[in-house]
Amino acid sequence: MRKHFVYSLATSVFLLFNSCATNPVTGKRDISLVSEEQEIAMGLEADPQIVAQYGLVQNPTLQKFIQEKGQQMAAVSHRPNLKYEFKIVDSPILNAFAVPGGYVYFTRGIMAHFNSEAQFAGVLGHEIGHITARHSAQQQSKSILTQGVLLGGMIAFPELAELGDVASQGASLLFLKFGRDDERQSDELGVEYSTKIGYDASHMADFFQTLQRQSAQSGQGEIPEWQSTHPNPANRYSTVHQLADQWKQKTNATNLKEGRDSYLRMIDGLIYGEDPKQGFVENNTFYHPELKFQFPVPTGWNIQNTPQQVQMAPKDGKALLFLRLAQGTSLETAAQQMLQANQLQAIESKQVTVNGLPALAVIAQQSTQQQQQAQQQQAAPIQALSYFIQYGGNIYNITGVSAATDFNNYFQSFSAVAQNFRQLTDQEKINRKPEVVRIKTVKAAGTLTQVLRTFSVPDKRLEEMAILNGMQLTDRVEAKTLIKVIEK
């Protein structure tokens, strides 16, 4: 067995050296088990799923802006041959991300927090950098190889099986290191690419302060750098400023653009935070104004709302509860299709009414085959409570899932949500308007606190607005300066 392992390891090494490709950014040979064609295929497959999950922001001006700047930057990148796509997705979270093959996404949440074209351009270059440096392909290749080595080690030396979790955790920390290296390299590329299309990359560094402050205000705290896939924002701030200075000297660039006022005018009217028409939570109740329904959210449970489904889970992660539209023209066919799709079998089913609405309640468990597979993997079989409710021309599926051993503990929470699904009639909830970013011109100079108060910003939101504007409340703001406030 040990000889077999040594032979397998030698074979792996041979394959490793024959699975290298030249990195477009560094010019060095990297491990690569993912071809460019596969990267493109991954992007083509992921893009419609991402758009379906989040939806696109219906703002032609901003969508045109990100496409134009993205294509301009792609042309000066290390992989101009790819067919790039740039999109703003309809999510309030502060994020930007890239998918292999040339797909880049910005949320409206991060668009609201930029304070200049230069800040946006720096982050755009950073995301393009992930694609040009083939970071996703490298991570996948390293993951495949490490999993193979770990698995091979456990087969050859059974005593290592007991340490499998520890070994996997070690590999995860190793990949976190790779992640930080990737982020640093993407920061460098963000500076390079944004400078090459005429922007002052030092403003990208300023945006890291916004990220740090927003994270602290949301209660996320600061993750130790060695446990994070992103470098510490304070460290990134200093490094990016240095890189920006270096690229200015390298390119002899003068009159690099910030584009503050032009950017702020573009985002005037952008929805800020949750969009009520997509559903919102208030006092432990979820309301959907457009579809006109409501249901309770279990106390203390986390909730995630996307166009495809509403998903809830307790903090211990031992259960999952979701609401989504069911397939099928009747309650029975909808239930049948859901059970088949998830390889579940009904053990109890009955016709019920939910607040006057026709419904079907089903208790289900994994199929015999699935249970056997779970036992082989030493995993607990799962059990589910599903309600299929007919309302407003749709069939809604509310399903709660947990391990069979925990099912009784969560049954009341599952059934309380489903049995309290009802029509939304409260006109105040139905007509709830979103908050939007409004761009105001400062009339008289003063501190940011004084200026914000002239626009009736309540004291409890002063720090939030300071972060949104990338300023401190004590900063002096001159007359005729443009600033952001939030209004209904």
C-alpha positions as CSV (number, residue, x, y, z in Angstrom):
1,M,0.0,0.0,0.0
2,R,2.8,2.4,0.9
3,K,4.5,1.6,-2.4
4,H,1.3,2.2,-4.2
5,F,1.0,5.6,-2.5
6,V,4.5,6.6,-3.5
7,Y,3.8,5.5,-7.1
8,S,0.5,7.6,-7.1
9,L,2.4,10.5,-5.7
10,A,5.0,10.3,-8.4
11,T,2.2,10.1,-11.0
12,S,0.6,13.2,-9.5
13,V,3.9,15.0,-9.7
14,F,4.3,14.1,-13.3
15,L,0.7,15.3,-14.0
16,L,1.5,18.5,-12.1
17,F,4.4,19.4,-14.3
18,N,2.3,18.7,-17.4
19,S,-0.6,20.8,-16.1
20,C,1.2,24.2,-16.0
21,A,0.3,27.2,-18.0
22,T,1.8,30.6,-18.4
23,N,0.2,33.2,-16.2
24,P,-0.9,36.2,-18.4
25,V,0.0,38.7,-15.7
26,T,3.3,37.4,-14.3
27,G,4.6,35.5,-17.3
28,K,5.5,32.6,-15.0
29,R,4.3,29.0,-15.2
30,D,1.4,28.2,-12.9
31,I,-0.4,25.0,-12.0
32,S,-3.6,24.9,-14.1
33,L,-6.1,22.2,-14.4
34,V,-8.6,24.6,-15.9
35,S,-8.2,25.8,-19.5
36,E,-9.3,29.2,-20.8
37,E,-12.1,27.4,-22.7
38,Q,-13.3,26.0,-19.4
39,E,-13.1,29.4,-17.7
40,I,-15.3,30.9,-20.4
41,A,-17.8,28.0,-20.1
42,M,-17.9,28.5,-16.3
43,G,-18.8,32.2,-16.8
44,L,-21.4,31.4,-19.4
45,E,-23.1,29.0,-17.0
46,A,-22.8,31.2,-14.0
47,D,-24.0,34.5,-15.5
48,P,-27.7,33.7,-16.0
49,Q,-27.8,32.2,-12.5
50,I,-26.3,35.3,-10.9
51,V,-28.7,37.6,-12.8
52,A,-31.6,35.4,-11.8
53,Q,-30.6,35.4,-8.2
54,Y,-30.1,39.1,-7.8
55,G,-31.7,40.8,-10.8
56,L,-30.2,43.8,-12.6
57,V,-30.5,47.4,-11.6
58,Q,-32.9,49.2,-14.0
59,N,-30.7,52.2,-14.5
60,P,-29.5,52.6,-18.2
61,T,-27.1,55.4,-17.3
62,L,-25.2,53.4,-14.7
63,Q,-25.3,50.2,-16.7
64,K,-23.9,52.0,-19.7
65,F,-21.2,53.6,-17.5
66,I,-19.9,50.3,-16.1
67,Q,-19.9,48.7,-19.6
68,E,-18.0,51.6,-21.1
69,K,-15.4,51.8,-18.4
70,G,-15.1,48.0,-18.1
71,Q,-14.5,47.6,-21.9
72,Q,-12.0,50.5,-21.8
73,M,-10.1,48.9,-19.0
74,A,-10.3,45.3,-20.4
75,A,-8.6,46.6,-23.5
76,V,-5.5,47.6,-21.5
77,S,-5.5,44.5,-19.4
78,H,-3.4,41.4,-19.7
79,R,-6.2,39.4,-21.3
80,P,-7.9,41.8,-23.8
81,N,-9.0,38.8,-25.9
82,L,-11.8,37.7,-23.5
83,K,-15.4,38.8,-24.1
84,Y,-16.1,40.8,-21.0
85,E,-19.5,41.6,-19.4
86,F,-20.0,44.2,-16.7
87,K,-23.3,44.4,-14.8
88,I,-24.8,46.1,-11.7
89,V,-26.9,43.7,-9.8
90,D,-29.9,44.7,-7.6
91,S,-28.5,44.0,-4.1
92,P,-28.1,46.4,-1.1
93,I,-24.9,44.6,0.2
94,L,-21.6,46.4,-0.4
95,N,-19.8,44.0,-2.8
96,A,-18.2,43.5,-6.2
97,F,-17.1,40.2,-7.6
98,A,-15.8,38.5,-10.7
99,V,-16.6,35.2,-12.4
100,P,-14.0,33.3,-14.6
101,G,-14.2,34.1,-18.3
102,G,-14.7,37.8,-18.1
103,Y,-17.8,38.5,-16.0
104,V,-17.8,41.3,-13.4
105,Y,-20.6,42.3,-11.1
106,F,-21.1,45.4,-8.9
107,T,-24.0,45.7,-6.4
108,R,-26.0,48.9,-6.2
109,G,-24.9,48.9,-2.5
110,I,-21.3,49.4,-3.5
111,M,-22.2,51.8,-6.2
112,A,-23.9,54.0,-3.6
113,H,-20.8,54.1,-1.5
114,F,-18.3,55.2,-4.2
115,N,-17.6,58.9,-4.1
116,S,-15.8,59.3,-7.4
117,E,-15.2,57.6,-10.8
118,A,-11.6,57.0,-9.6
119,Q,-12.8,55.0,-6.6
120,F,-15.1,52.9,-8.9
121,A,-12.3,52.5,-11.5
122,G,-9.8,51.2,-8.9
123,V,-12.3,48.5,-7.7
124,L,-13.2,47.7,-11.3
125,G,-9.5,47.1,-12.1
126,H,-9.2,45.0,-9.0
127,E,-12.0,42.7,-10.2
128,I,-10.7,42.5,-13.7
129,G,-7.4,41.6,-12.1
130,H,-8.9,38.5,-10.6
131,I,-9.8,37.4,-14.1
132,T,-6.6,38.4,-15.9
133,A,-4.5,36.7,-13.3
134,R,-6.7,33.5,-13.5
135,H,-7.2,33.5,-9.7
136,S,-10.3,31.3,-9.8
137,A,-8.7,28.8,-12.1
138,Q,-5.6,28.6,-9.9
139,Q,-7.7,28.2,-6.7
140,Q,-9.7,25.4,-8.3
141,S,-6.6,23.6,-9.5
142,K,-4.9,23.9,-6.1
143,S,-8.1,22.7,-4.4
144,I,-8.3,19.6,-6.7
145,L,-4.7,18.8,-6.1
146,T,-4.9,19.2,-2.3
147,Q,-8.0,17.2,-2.0
148,G,-6.3,14.4,-4.0
149,V,-3.2,14.5,-1.8
150,L,-5.3,14.4,1.4
151,L,-7.5,11.6,0.1
152,G,-4.5,9.7,-1.1
153,G,-2.8,10.1,2.3
154,M,-5.9,8.8,4.1
155,I,-6.1,5.7,1.8
156,A,-2.4,4.9,2.2
157,F,-2.3,5.6,5.9
158,P,-5.6,4.9,7.5
159,E,-4.5,6.4,10.8
160,L,-4.6,9.8,9.1
161,A,-8.3,9.5,8.7
162,E,-8.8,10.5,12.3
163,L,-6.9,13.7,11.5
164,G,-8.8,14.4,8.3
165,D,-10.7,17.4,9.7
166,V,-7.4,18.9,11.1
167,A,-5.7,18.4,7.7
168,S,-8.6,19.9,5.8
169,Q,-8.6,23.0,8.2
170,G,-4.8,23.3,7.5
171,A,-5.5,23.3,3.8
172,S,-8.3,25.9,4.2
173,L,-5.9,28.2,6.0
174,L,-3.3,27.7,3.3
175,F,-5.9,28.7,0.7
176,L,-6.8,31.7,2.8
177,K,-3.2,32.7,2.3
178,F,-3.5,32.2,-1.4
179,G,-6.6,34.3,-1.2
180,R,-4.8,37.2,0.4
181,D,-2.0,37.0,-2.1
182,D,-4.6,37.1,-4.9
183,E,-6.2,40.1,-3.3
184,R,-2.9,41.9,-3.1
185,Q,-2.1,41.1,-6.7
186,S,-5.6,42.3,-7.8
187,D,-5.0,45.5,-5.8
188,E,-1.8,46.0,-7.8
189,L,-3.6,45.4,-11.1
190,G,-6.4,47.7,-10.1
191,V,-3.9,50.5,-9.6
192,E,-2.2,49.7,-12.9
193,Y,-5.4,49.4,-15.0
194,S,-7.1,52.4,-13.5
195,T,-4.0,54.6,-14.0
196,K,-3.7,53.4,-17.6
197,I,-7.2,54.7,-18.4
198,G,-6.5,58.1,-16.8
199,Y,-7.7,57.8,-13.2
200,D,-5.9,58.7,-10.0
201,A,-5.6,55.3,-8.2
202,S,-4.9,56.8,-4.8
203,H,-8.6,57.3,-4.5
204,M,-9.0,53.5,-4.6
205,A,-7.0,53.5,-1.3
206,D,-9.5,55.9,0.2
207,F,-12.3,53.5,-0.5
208,F,-10.7,50.9,1.7
209,Q,-11.3,53.2,4.6
210,T,-15.0,53.3,3.7
211,L,-15.0,49.5,3.7
212,Q,-13.4,49.4,7.1
213,R,-15.8,51.9,8.7
214,Q,-18.9,50.3,7.1
215,S,-17.8,46.9,8.4
216,A,-17.3,48.3,11.9
217,Q,-20.7,50.1,11.9
218,S,-22.5,46.9,10.8
219,G,-21.1,45.1,13.8
220,Q,-18.9,42.7,11.9
221,G,-15.9,43.9,13.8
222,E,-12.4,43.3,12.4
223,I,-11.3,39.9,11.4
224,P,-7.6,39.1,12.1
225,E,-5.7,39.3,8.8
226,W,-4.4,35.8,9.0
227,Q,-8.0,34.5,9.1
228,S,-9.3,36.6,6.3
229,T,-9.3,36.1,2.5
230,H,-8.8,39.9,2.2
231,P,-5.8,41.9,3.5
232,N,-6.5,44.2,6.4
233,P,-8.2,47.5,5.0
234,A,-5.7,49.7,6.9
235,N,-2.7,47.8,5.4
236,R,-4.3,48.0,1.9
237,Y,-4.7,51.7,2.3
238,S,-1.0,52.3,2.7
239,T,0.1,49.8,0.1
240,V,-2.3,51.1,-2.6
241,H,-1.2,54.7,-2.0
242,Q,2.4,53.6,-2.5
243,L,1.5,51.7,-5.7
244,A,-0.5,54.7,-7.0
245,D,2.6,56.9,-6.6
246,Q,4.8,54.4,-8.3
247,W,2.5,54.1,-11.3
248,K,2.2,57.8,-11.7
249,Q,6.0,58.0,-11.9
250,K,6.2,54.9,-14.2
251,T,3.7,56.3,-16.7
252,N,4.7,60.0,-16.2
253,A,0.9,60.5,-15.8
254,T,-0.3,64.0,-15.3
255,N,-3.8,65.4,-14.7
256,L,-5.1,62.0,-13.6
257,K,-8.9,62.2,-13.1
258,E,-10.9,61.9,-9.9
259,G,-14.4,62.5,-11.4
260,R,-16.2,63.2,-8.1
261,D,-19.0,65.4,-9.1
262,S,-19.7,63.6,-12.4
263,Y,-20.0,60.3,-10.5
264,L,-22.2,61.7,-7.7
265,R,-24.6,63.1,-10.3
266,M,-24.9,59.7,-12.0
267,I,-26.0,57.9,-8.8
268,D,-28.7,60.5,-7.9
269,G,-31.9,58.6,-7.3
270,L,-30.2,55.2,-6.8
271,I,-32.1,53.0,-4.4
272,Y,-30.3,52.7,-1.0
273,G,-30.7,49.7,1.3
274,E,-33.5,47.2,0.9
275,D,-36.0,47.8,-1.8
276,P,-39.4,47.3,-0.2
277,K,-41.1,46.2,-3.4
278,Q,-38.9,43.1,-3.3
279,G,-39.9,42.3,0.3
280,F,-38.8,43.6,3.7
281,V,-38.8,42.5,7.3
282,E,-40.3,44.6,10.1
283,N,-41.0,43.6,13.6
284,N,-40.3,39.9,12.8
285,T,-42.7,39.9,9.9
286,F,-41.8,39.6,6.2
287,Y,-43.9,41.7,3.9
288,H,-44.0,41.4,0.1
289,P,-45.8,44.5,-1.3
290,E,-46.0,43.4,-4.9
291,L,-47.2,39.9,-4.4
292,K,-49.2,41.1,-1.4
293,F,-48.4,38.4,1.2
294,Q,-46.8,38.3,4.6
295,F,-45.6,35.7,7.1
296,P,-43.7,35.7,10.5
297,V,-40.0,35.2,10.8
298,P,-38.9,33.1,13.8
299,T,-37.3,35.2,16.5
300,G,-33.6,35.3,16.3
301,W,-33.4,33.6,12.8
302,N,-31.3,35.1,10.0
303,I,-33.1,35.9,6.8
304,Q,-31.9,36.2,3.2
305,N,-34.2,37.6,0.5
306,T,-33.5,37.1,-3.2
307,P,-35.8,37.3,-6.2
308,Q,-35.8,33.4,-6.3
309,Q,-36.6,32.7,-2.6
310,V,-36.7,33.9,1.0
311,Q,-34.5,31.8,3.1
312,M,-34.3,31.7,7.0
313,A,-32.1,29.8,9.4
314,P,-31.5,29.8,13.2
315,K,-28.0,30.9,14.3
316,D,-27.0,27.3,15.1
317,G,-27.5,26.4,11.5
318,K,-29.3,23.2,12.4
319,A,-32.4,24.0,10.3
320,L,-33.4,25.7,7.0
321,L,-36.7,27.3,6.1
322,F,-37.5,28.7,2.7
323,L,-40.4,30.2,0.7
324,R,-40.3,30.0,-3.1
325,L,-42.8,29.7,-6.0
326,A,-43.7,26.1,-6.7
327,Q,-43.9,24.4,-10.1
328,G,-47.2,22.8,-11.1
329,T,-50.8,23.7,-11.9
330,S,-52.3,22.1,-8.8
331,L,-51.3,21.6,-5.1
332,E,-50.8,17.9,-5.7
333,T,-48.6,18.2,-8.8
334,A,-46.6,21.0,-7.1
335,A,-45.9,18.8,-4.1
336,Q,-45.0,15.8,-6.3
337,Q,-42.6,17.8,-8.4
338,M,-40.8,19.3,-5.3
339,L,-40.5,15.9,-3.6
340,Q,-39.1,14.3,-6.8
341,A,-36.7,17.1,-7.4
342,N,-35.3,16.8,-3.9
343,Q,-35.4,13.0,-3.7
344,L,-37.9,13.1,-0.8
345,Q,-40.8,10.7,-0.1
346,A,-44.0,11.7,1.7
347,I,-44.8,10.0,4.9
348,E,-47.9,12.1,5.7
349,S,-50.0,14.4,3.6
350,K,-53.3,16.2,4.1
351,Q,-55.5,18.9,2.6
352,V,-55.7,22.0,4.8
353,T,-56.6,25.7,4.7
354,V,-54.2,28.5,5.7
355,N,-56.1,31.7,6.6
356,G,-58.8,30.8,4.1
357,L,-56.4,29.7,1.4
358,P,-56.4,26.2,0.0
359,A,-53.2,24.3,1.0
360,L,-51.5,20.9,1.2
361,A,-49.3,20.0,4.1
362,V,-46.7,17.3,3.7
363,I,-44.2,15.7,6.0
364,A,-41.4,14.0,4.0
365,Q,-38.1,12.3,4.5
366,Q,-35.2,11.3,2.3
367,S,-35.7,8.4,-0.1
368,T,-34.4,5.0,1.0
369,Q,-31.4,5.4,-1.3
370,Q,-30.6,8.8,0.0
371,Q,-30.8,7.6,3.6
372,Q,-28.4,4.8,2.8
373,Q,-26.0,7.2,1.2
374,A,-26.3,9.5,4.3
375,Q,-25.5,6.5,6.6
376,Q,-22.5,5.6,4.5
377,Q,-21.2,9.2,4.9
378,Q,-22.1,9.1,8.6
379,A,-24.6,11.9,8.1
380,A,-28.0,12.2,9.8
381,P,-31.0,11.7,7.5
382,I,-33.1,14.7,7.0
383,Q,-36.8,15.4,7.4
384,A,-39.0,18.2,6.0
385,L,-42.3,19.9,6.6
386,S,-43.8,21.4,3.4
387,Y,-46.8,23.6,2.9
388,F,-48.1,24.3,-0.7
389,I,-50.4,27.3,-0.6
390,Q,-52.6,28.6,-3.5
391,Y,-52.8,32.4,-3.5
392,G,-53.0,35.1,-6.1
393,G,-52.6,32.8,-9.1
394,N,-49.4,31.3,-7.7
395,I,-48.6,28.2,-5.6
396,Y,-46.2,29.1,-2.8
397,N,-44.0,26.4,-1.2
398,I,-42.9,26.9,2.4
399,T,-40.5,24.1,3.4
400,G,-38.6,23.6,6.7
401,V,-35.8,21.1,6.7
402,S,-33.6,19.7,9.5
403,A,-31.9,16.5,10.5
404,A,-34.5,13.9,11.5
405,T,-33.2,13.9,15.0
406,D,-33.8,17.6,15.3
407,F,-37.1,17.7,13.4
408,N,-39.4,17.7,16.5
409,N,-37.4,20.6,17.9
410,Y,-38.1,22.8,14.9
411,F,-41.5,21.5,13.8
412,Q,-43.4,24.3,15.7
413,S,-41.2,27.0,14.1
414,F,-41.8,25.5,10.6
415,S,-45.5,25.2,11.0
416,A,-45.9,28.6,12.7
417,V,-44.4,30.3,9.6
418,A,-46.5,28.3,7.1
419,Q,-49.8,28.5,9.0
420,N,-49.5,32.3,9.4
421,F,-48.9,33.0,5.7
422,R,-51.6,35.4,4.8
423,Q,-52.8,38.1,2.4
424,L,-51.1,41.5,2.9
425,T,-53.8,44.3,3.1
426,D,-52.0,47.0,5.0
427,Q,-51.8,49.9,2.5
428,E,-48.9,51.5,4.4
429,K,-46.8,48.3,3.8
430,I,-48.0,47.9,0.2
431,N,-47.1,51.5,-0.7
432,R,-43.8,51.6,1.2
433,K,-41.3,53.6,-0.7
434,P,-37.6,52.9,-0.9
435,E,-34.9,55.2,0.4
436,V,-32.8,56.7,-2.4
437,V,-29.5,58.5,-2.7
438,R,-30.0,62.3,-3.2
439,I,-27.2,64.6,-4.2
440,K,-27.3,68.0,-2.6
441,T,-25.3,71.2,-3.0
442,V,-23.9,72.6,0.2
443,K,-25.1,76.2,0.6
444,A,-22.9,77.3,3.5
445,A,-19.5,76.0,4.7
446,G,-19.3,74.1,7.9
447,T,-18.5,70.7,9.4
448,L,-20.1,67.7,7.8
449,T,-22.3,67.3,10.9
450,Q,-23.6,70.9,10.5
451,V,-24.1,70.4,6.8
452,L,-26.0,67.2,7.2
453,R,-28.3,68.7,9.8
454,T,-29.2,71.5,7.3
455,F,-30.7,68.7,5.2
456,S,-32.6,67.3,8.1
457,V,-30.5,64.2,8.6
458,P,-31.4,62.7,12.1
459,D,-28.6,62.5,14.6
460,K,-28.8,58.7,14.7
461,R,-27.9,58.5,11.0
462,L,-25.1,61.1,11.0
463,E,-22.3,58.5,11.2
464,E,-23.9,56.4,8.5
465,M,-24.1,59.4,6.2
466,A,-20.5,60.3,6.9
467,I,-19.4,56.8,5.8
468,L,-21.6,57.1,2.8
469,N,-19.8,60.3,1.8
470,G,-16.3,59.0,2.7
471,M,-15.8,61.7,5.2
472,Q,-15.5,62.3,9.0
473,L,-18.2,64.2,10.8
474,T,-15.6,66.8,11.8
475,D,-14.4,67.4,8.2
476,R,-15.0,70.9,6.9
477,V,-17.2,71.0,3.8
478,E,-17.0,74.1,1.6
479,A,-20.0,75.8,0.0
480,K,-21.1,74.4,-3.4
481,T,-19.7,71.0,-2.6
482,L,-21.9,68.1,-3.6
483,I,-22.8,65.5,-0.9
484,K,-25.1,62.5,-0.5
485,V,-28.1,62.3,1.7
486,I,-30.8,59.6,1.9
487,E,-34.4,60.5,1.3
488,K,-37.6,58.6,0.7
